[in-house]
Amino acid sequence: MATKTIYSTAYRRLVAQLREIREAEGISQSALAAMLGWPQQRLSAVEAGARRLDIMEFLHLTSVLGLSPEAAIQLAAAKAGASTKSRLTQQKG
């Protein structure tokens, strides 16, 4: 059975990158959650890997962090691509 995306390496890397962007901007979890109109616990659960973002939440979050939809999708695709390349290398080796 396939692993749920929330547990995938690519998803964890993506969420870690979003957290790094938030921290680099000097935005606290509480402040970002307020900007999103979310409870702080929701953002905490996302960053901890206990809750998965749906696509609309992802685009809302990345927009508030200053990313265009195109940049956000490219970021997600890059993380997914790194994971896929890693699996392909392991399979060949």
DSSP file (Angstrom, degrees, kcal/mol; ACC not computed):
  #  RESIDUE AA STRUCTURE BP1 BP2  ACC     N-H-->O    O-->H-N    N-H-->O    O-->H-N    TCO  KAPPA ALPHA  PHI   PSI    X-CA   Y-CA   Z-CA
    1    1 A M              0   0    0      0, 0.0     2,-0.1     0, 0.0     0, 0.0   0.000 360.0 360.0 360.0 141.2    0.0    0.0    0.0
    2    2 A A        -     0   0    0      1,-0.1     2,-0.2     0, 0.0     3,-0.0  -0.346 360.0-109.4 -70.0 147.4    1.3    3.5   -0.8
    3    3 A T        -     0   0    0      1,-0.1    -1,-0.1     2,-0.1     5,-0.1  -0.560  36.8-107.0 -74.6 138.2    2.4    5.8    1.9
    4    4 A K    >   -     0   0    0     -2,-0.2     3,-1.8     1,-0.1     4,-0.4  -0.392  28.6-119.3 -62.8 143.8    0.2    8.7    2.6
    5    5 A T  G >  S+     0   0    0      1,-0.3     3,-1.5     2,-0.2     6,-0.4   0.797 109.6  67.7 -59.2 -30.0    1.7   11.9    1.3
    6    6 A I  G 3  S+     0   0    0      1,-0.3    -1,-0.3     5,-0.1    45,-0.1   0.786 105.0  44.3 -61.4 -25.1    1.8   13.5    4.8
    7    7 A Y  G <  S+     0   0    0     -3,-1.8    -1,-0.3     4,-0.1    -2,-0.2   0.431  91.4 112.1 -97.4  -0.8    4.4   10.9    5.7
    8    8 A S  S <> S-     0   0    0     -3,-1.5     4,-2.2    -4,-0.4     5,-0.2  -0.366  73.9-125.8 -75.4 152.9    6.5   11.2    2.6
    9    9 A T  H  > S+     0   0    0      1,-0.2     4,-2.5     2,-0.2     5,-0.2   0.898 110.8  55.4 -60.8 -41.5   10.0   12.7    2.6
   10   10 A A  H  > S+     0   0    0      1,-0.2     4,-2.3     2,-0.2    -1,-0.2   0.909 108.4  46.8 -61.1 -43.2    8.9   15.2   -0.1
   11   11 A Y  H  > S+     0   0    0     -6,-0.4     4,-2.6     2,-0.2     5,-0.2   0.924 112.0  50.2 -66.2 -43.5    6.0   16.5    2.0
   12   12 A R  H  X S+     0   0    0     -4,-2.2     4,-2.2     1,-0.2    -2,-0.2   0.899 111.7  48.9 -61.7 -39.2    8.2   16.8    5.1
   13   13 A R  H  X S+     0   0    0     -4,-2.5     4,-2.3     2,-0.2    -1,-0.2   0.903 110.5  51.1 -65.8 -40.7   10.8   18.7    3.1
   14   14 A L  H  X S+     0   0    0     -4,-2.3     4,-2.3     2,-0.2    -2,-0.2   0.941 111.7  45.9 -62.2 -48.0    8.2   21.0    1.7
   15   15 A V  H  X S+     0   0    0     -4,-2.6     4,-2.3     1,-0.2    -1,-0.2   0.889 111.6  52.6 -63.8 -39.1    6.8   21.8    5.2
   16   16 A A  H  X S+     0   0    0     -4,-2.2     4,-2.3    -5,-0.2    -1,-0.2   0.902 109.0  50.2 -62.6 -40.0   10.3   22.3    6.5
   17   17 A Q  H  X S+     0   0    0     -4,-2.3     4,-2.3     2,-0.2    -2,-0.2   0.900 109.2  51.1 -65.2 -40.7   11.0   24.8    3.7
   18   18 A L  H  X S+     0   0    0     -4,-2.3     4,-2.4     2,-0.2    -2,-0.2   0.903 110.3  49.4 -63.2 -40.0    7.8   26.7    4.4
   19   19 A R  H  X S+     0   0    0     -4,-2.3     4,-2.9     2,-0.2    -2,-0.2   0.915 109.6  51.7 -64.4 -41.9    8.8   26.9    8.1
   20   20 A E  H  X S+     0   0    0     -4,-2.3     4,-2.7     2,-0.2    -2,-0.2   0.896 109.6  50.0 -61.2 -40.3   12.3   28.1    7.1
   21   21 A I  H  X S+     0   0    0     -4,-2.3     4,-1.7     2,-0.2    -1,-0.2   0.937 111.4  48.9 -62.8 -46.3   10.7   30.8    4.9
   22   22 A R  H  <>S+     0   0    0     -4,-2.4     5,-2.3     1,-0.2     4,-0.3   0.938 114.1  45.2 -57.7 -48.3    8.4   31.9    7.8
   23   23 A E  H ><5S+     0   0    0     -4,-2.9     3,-1.4     1,-0.2    -1,-0.2   0.886 109.5  54.6 -66.0 -39.0   11.4   32.0   10.2
   24   24 A A  H 3<5S+     0   0    0     -4,-2.7    -1,-0.2     1,-0.3    -2,-0.2   0.818 107.0  52.1 -64.1 -29.9   13.6   33.9    7.7
   25   25 A E  T 3<5S-     0   0    0     -4,-1.7    -1,-0.3    -3,-0.2    -2,-0.2   0.527 115.6-119.7 -81.2  -6.0   10.8   36.5    7.4
   26   26 A G  T < 5 +     0   0    0     -3,-1.4     2,-0.5    -4,-0.3    -3,-0.2   0.793  63.2 146.7  73.1  28.3   10.8   36.9   11.2
   27   27 A I      < -     0   0    0     -5,-2.3    -1,-0.3    -6,-0.2    -2,-0.1  -0.857  40.3-140.2-102.3 128.3    7.2   35.8   11.4
   28   28 A S     >  -     0   0    0     -2,-0.5     4,-2.6    -3,-0.1     5,-0.2  -0.375  25.1-111.7 -77.3 162.6    6.0   33.8   14.5
   29   29 A Q  H  > S+     0   0    0      1,-0.2     4,-2.9     2,-0.2     5,-0.2   0.923 119.7  51.7 -57.7 -44.3    3.6   30.9   14.2
   30   30 A S  H  > S+     0   0    0      1,-0.2     4,-2.1     2,-0.2    -1,-0.2   0.910 110.8  46.8 -61.4 -43.3    1.0   33.0   16.1
   31   31 A A  H  > S+     0   0    0      2,-0.2     4,-2.2     1,-0.2    -1,-0.2   0.924 114.3  46.6 -66.4 -43.9    1.4   36.0   13.7
   32   32 A L  H  X S+     0   0    0     -4,-2.6     4,-2.1     2,-0.2    -2,-0.2   0.923 111.0  52.1 -65.1 -43.3    1.2   33.8   10.6
   33   33 A A  H  X>S+     0   0    0     -4,-2.9     5,-2.7    -5,-0.2     4,-1.2   0.908 109.5  50.3 -58.3 -42.0   -1.8   32.0   11.9
   34   34 A A  H  <5S+     0   0    0     -4,-2.1     3,-0.4     1,-0.2    -1,-0.2   0.911 109.1  51.1 -63.0 -42.1   -3.5   35.3   12.6
   35   35 A M  H  <5S+     0   0    0     -4,-2.2    -1,-0.2     1,-0.2    -2,-0.2   0.845 114.0  45.1 -62.5 -33.2   -2.7   36.5    9.0
   36   36 A L  H  <5S-     0   0    0     -4,-2.1    -1,-0.2    -5,-0.2    -2,-0.2   0.657 111.2-121.1 -83.1 -17.0   -4.2   33.2    7.7
   37   37 A G  T  <5S+     0   0    0     -4,-1.2    -3,-0.2    -3,-0.4    -4,-0.1   0.765  71.6 127.9  77.6  26.9   -7.2   33.4    9.9
   38   38 A W      < -     0   0    0     -5,-2.7    -1,-0.3    -6,-0.2     2,-0.2  -0.753  68.8-101.4-109.8 156.3   -6.3   30.0   11.5
   39   39 A P    >>  -     0   0    0      0, 0.0     4,-1.2     0, 0.0     3,-1.1  -0.548  35.0-120.3 -67.9 146.7   -5.9   29.0   15.1
   40   40 A Q  H 3> S+     0   0    0      1,-0.3     4,-2.4     2,-0.2     5,-0.2   0.839 111.8  64.1 -58.5 -33.1   -2.2   28.8   15.9
   41   41 A Q  H 3> S+     0   0    0      1,-0.2     4,-2.4     2,-0.2    -1,-0.3   0.829  97.1  56.2 -62.4 -32.3   -2.6   25.1   16.8
   42   42 A R  H <> S+     0   0    0     -3,-1.1     4,-2.1     2,-0.2    -1,-0.2   0.940 109.7  44.2 -65.4 -46.3   -3.5   24.4   13.1
   43   43 A L  H  X S+     0   0    0     -4,-1.2     4,-2.7     1,-0.2     5,-0.2   0.906 112.7  52.7 -65.0 -40.4   -0.2   25.9   11.9
   44   44 A S  H  X S+     0   0    0     -4,-2.4     4,-1.9     1,-0.2    -1,-0.2   0.913 109.0  49.7 -59.5 -43.2    1.7   24.2   14.6
   45   45 A A  H  X>S+     0   0    0     -4,-2.4     5,-2.4     2,-0.2     6,-1.4   0.873 110.6  50.3 -65.2 -37.2    0.2   20.8   13.6
   46   46 A V  H ><5S+     0   0    0     -4,-2.1     3,-1.2     4,-0.2    -2,-0.2   0.959 112.8  45.4 -63.7 -50.4    1.1   21.4    9.9
   47   47 A E  H 3<5S+     0   0    0     -4,-2.7    -2,-0.2     1,-0.3    -1,-0.2   0.795 112.2  52.3 -65.7 -28.0    4.7   22.3   10.8
   48   48 A A  H 3<5S-     0   0    0     -4,-1.9    -1,-0.3    -5,-0.2    -2,-0.2   0.571 115.2-115.6 -83.2  -9.3    4.9   19.3   13.1
   49   49 A G  T <<5S+     0   0    0     -3,-1.2    -3,-0.2    -4,-0.6    -2,-0.1   0.629  87.4 112.3  85.6  13.3    3.7   17.0   10.4
   50   50 A A  S   <S+     0   0    0     -5,-2.4     2,-0.4    -6,-0.2    -4,-0.2   0.595  75.9  41.5 -93.4 -12.5    0.5   16.0   12.2
   51   51 A R  S    S-     0   0    0     -6,-1.4     2,-0.3    -5,-0.1    -2,-0.2  -1.000  75.6-138.3-138.9 136.2   -1.8   17.8    9.8
   52   52 A R        -     0   0    0     -2,-0.4     2,-0.3    -3,-0.1    -6,-0.1  -0.716  16.7-129.5 -94.7 141.9   -1.7   17.9    6.0
   53   53 A L        -     0   0    0     -2,-0.3     2,-0.2    -7,-0.1    -1,-0.0  -0.689  17.3-139.7 -82.6 137.4   -2.4   21.0    4.0
   54   54 A D     >  -     0   0    0     -2,-0.3     4,-2.7     1,-0.1     5,-0.2  -0.484  35.0 -97.0 -85.5 173.1   -4.9   20.8    1.1
   55   55 A I  H  > S+     0   0    0      1,-0.2     4,-2.4     2,-0.2     5,-0.2   0.868 123.8  49.3 -62.2 -38.7   -4.0   22.6   -2.1
   56   56 A M  H  > S+     0   0    0      2,-0.2     4,-2.2     1,-0.2    -1,-0.2   0.903 112.5  47.4 -69.7 -39.6   -6.1   25.7   -1.3
   57   57 A E  H  > S+     0   0    0      2,-0.2     4,-3.0     1,-0.2     5,-0.2   0.909 111.4  52.8 -63.7 -41.9   -4.6   26.0    2.2
   58   58 A F  H  X S+     0   0    0     -4,-2.7     4,-2.8     1,-0.2     5,-0.2   0.932 111.0  45.4 -59.0 -48.0   -1.1   25.5    0.7
   59   59 A L  H  X S+     0   0    0     -4,-2.4     4,-1.9     2,-0.2    -1,-0.2   0.875 113.9  49.4 -66.7 -36.7   -1.7   28.3   -1.8
   60   60 A H  H  X S+     0   0    0     -4,-2.2     4,-2.1     2,-0.2    -2,-0.2   0.943 113.3  46.9 -64.8 -47.6   -3.1   30.6    0.9
   61   61 A L  H  X S+     0   0    0     -4,-3.0     4,-1.6     1,-0.2    -2,-0.2   0.933 114.1  46.0 -59.8 -49.2   -0.2   29.9    3.2
   62   62 A T  H  <>S+     0   0    0     -4,-2.8     5,-3.0     1,-0.2    -1,-0.2   0.845 109.8  55.1 -67.6 -32.4    2.4   30.5    0.5
   63   63 A S  H ><5S+     0   0    0     -4,-1.9     3,-1.6    -5,-0.2    -1,-0.2   0.929 107.6  48.9 -63.6 -44.6    0.7   33.7   -0.7
   64   64 A V  H 3<5S+     0   0    0     -4,-2.1    -1,-0.2     1,-0.3    -2,-0.2   0.828 107.5  56.2 -64.3 -30.9    0.9   35.1    2.8
   65   65 A L  T 3<5S-     0   0    0     -4,-1.6    -1,-0.3    -5,-0.2    -2,-0.2   0.486 126.7-103.2 -79.0  -1.9    4.5   34.1    2.9
   66   66 A G  T < 5S+     0   0    0     -3,-1.6     2,-0.4     1,-0.3    -3,-0.2   0.574  76.9 133.8  95.5  10.1    5.0   36.2   -0.3
   67   67 A L      < -     0   0    0     -5,-3.0    -1,-0.3    -6,-0.1    -2,-0.1  -0.750  52.6-128.6 -94.5 140.4    5.2   33.5   -2.8
   68   68 A S     >  -     0   0    0     -2,-0.4     4,-2.5     1,-0.1     5,-0.2  -0.409  31.5-106.8 -72.7 161.0    3.3   33.6   -6.1
   69   69 A P  H  > S+     0   0    0      0, 0.0     4,-2.4     0, 0.0     5,-0.2   0.893 122.9  52.2 -56.1 -38.3    1.2   30.6   -6.9
   70   70 A E  H  > S+     0   0    0      2,-0.2     4,-2.4     1,-0.2     5,-0.2   0.924 110.1  46.6 -64.3 -44.8    3.8   29.7   -9.6
   71   71 A A  H  > S+     0   0    0      2,-0.2     4,-2.2     1,-0.2    -1,-0.2   0.882 111.8  52.3 -65.0 -37.7    6.7   29.9   -7.1
   72   72 A A  H  X S+     0   0    0     -4,-2.5     4,-2.3     2,-0.2    -2,-0.2   0.927 111.4  45.4 -64.2 -45.2    4.7   27.8   -4.6
   73   73 A I  H  X S+     0   0    0     -4,-2.4     4,-2.9     1,-0.2    -2,-0.2   0.887 111.7  52.6 -67.1 -38.3    4.0   25.1   -7.1
   74   74 A Q  H  X S+     0   0    0     -4,-2.4     4,-2.4     2,-0.2    -1,-0.2   0.895 108.7  50.9 -63.1 -38.8    7.6   25.1   -8.3
   75   75 A L  H  X S+     0   0    0     -4,-2.2     4,-2.0     2,-0.2    -2,-0.2   0.939 113.0  44.8 -62.6 -47.1    8.8   24.7   -4.7
   76   76 A A  H  X S+     0   0    0     -4,-2.3     4,-2.5     1,-0.2    -2,-0.2   0.909 113.6  50.3 -63.5 -42.2    6.5   21.8   -4.2
   77   77 A A  H  X S+     0   0    0     -4,-2.9     4,-2.9     1,-0.2    -1,-0.2   0.884 108.3  53.0 -64.7 -38.1    7.5   20.2   -7.5
   78   78 A A  H  X S+     0   0    0     -4,-2.4     4,-2.2     2,-0.2    -1,-0.2   0.910 110.6  46.8 -63.7 -41.5   11.2   20.6   -6.6
   79   79 A K  H  X S+     0   0    0     -4,-2.0     4,-1.7     2,-0.2    -2,-0.2   0.912 114.9  46.4 -67.1 -41.0   10.7   18.8   -3.3
   80   80 A A  H  X S+     0   0    0     -4,-2.5     4,-2.4     1,-0.2    -2,-0.2   0.888 111.9  51.9 -66.5 -38.7    8.7   16.1   -5.1
   81   81 A G  H  X S+     0   0    0     -4,-2.9     4,-2.7     2,-0.2     5,-0.2   0.887 106.9  52.1 -65.4 -39.5   11.3   15.8   -7.8
   82   82 A A  H  X S+     0   0    0     -4,-2.2     4,-1.9     1,-0.2    -1,-0.2   0.892 111.6  47.5 -63.3 -39.3   14.1   15.4   -5.3
   83   83 A S  H  X S+     0   0    0     -4,-1.7     4,-2.1     2,-0.2    -2,-0.2   0.907 112.6  48.3 -68.5 -42.4   12.2   12.6   -3.6
   84   84 A T  H  X S+     0   0    0     -4,-2.4     4,-2.4     2,-0.2    -2,-0.2   0.916 111.3  50.0 -65.2 -43.3   11.5   10.9   -7.0
   85   85 A K  H  X S+     0   0    0     -4,-2.7     4,-2.3     1,-0.2    -1,-0.2   0.899 109.5  52.3 -61.5 -40.6   15.1   11.2   -8.1
   86   86 A S  H  X S+     0   0    0     -4,-1.9     4,-2.1    -5,-0.2    -1,-0.2   0.919 110.5  47.3 -62.0 -44.1   16.3    9.7   -4.8
   87   87 A R  H  X S+     0   0    0     -4,-2.1     4,-2.2     1,-0.2    -2,-0.2   0.902 111.6  50.6 -64.6 -41.0   14.0    6.7   -5.2
   88   88 A L  H  X S+     0   0    0     -4,-2.4     4,-1.9     1,-0.2    -1,-0.2   0.892 109.7  50.3 -65.1 -39.2   15.1    6.1   -8.8
   89   89 A T  H  X S+     0   0    0     -4,-2.3     4,-1.9     1,-0.2    -1,-0.2   0.911 110.8  49.4 -63.9 -42.4   18.7    6.2   -7.7
   90   90 A Q  H  < S+     0   0    0     -4,-2.1    -2,-0.2     1,-0.2    -1,-0.2   0.881 110.4  50.8 -63.9 -38.7   18.1    3.7   -5.0
   91   91 A Q  H  < S+     0   0    0     -4,-2.2    -1,-0.2     1,-0.2    -2,-0.2   0.859 112.5  45.8 -68.8 -35.3   16.2    1.4   -7.4
   92   92 A K  H  <        0   0    0     -4,-1.9    -1,-0.2     1,-0.2    -2,-0.2   0.832 360.0 360.0 -75.0 -32.9   19.1    1.5   -9.9
   93   93 A G     <        0   0    0     -4,-1.9    -1,-0.2    -5,-0.2    -2,-0.2   0.462 360.0 360.0 -77.2 360.0   21.8    0.9   -7.3
